[in-house]
Amino acid sequence: MVDDVPEGGVAGFGDLLVSRIGGEVRVTARKCTHADADLSCGFAGPDGVRCPLHLSVFDTRDGRPLNPPATEPLRTYNVKIDGGGVYVEQ
C-alpha cells in the first residue's frame, strides 16, 4: 500500500525498493549496483536514495548514480497507484 511508505522514505518489498519523494512513488531495484547493499536501509533525499554502505546517491526517476563509487544505474519500474495499492510493471 502506498501509505506504507512515508513521504521522504523508502521501504523494501522483496527485490524492490519503493520510495516516496516529492509526493511521487517510485520503484527501483533494491540492491546497490556497486556493492549489493540493501538500499531500503539507506536514506531518501530530494535527489534520490543514498546507499548506506558507500553513500552513492541514485536518482529514483531513472536509476542513474549521481556520484561515485557507483557507476551502473539501478533498474527502474513503471508504477501505477490504484486505490492506495502500488502496482509495478515488470
Secondary structure, DSSP 8 states (H G I E B T S, - for coil): -GGGS-TTEEEEETTEEEEEETTEEEEEESB-TTT--BGGGSEEETTEEE-TTT--EE-TTT--BSSTT--S---EEEEEEETTEEEEE-
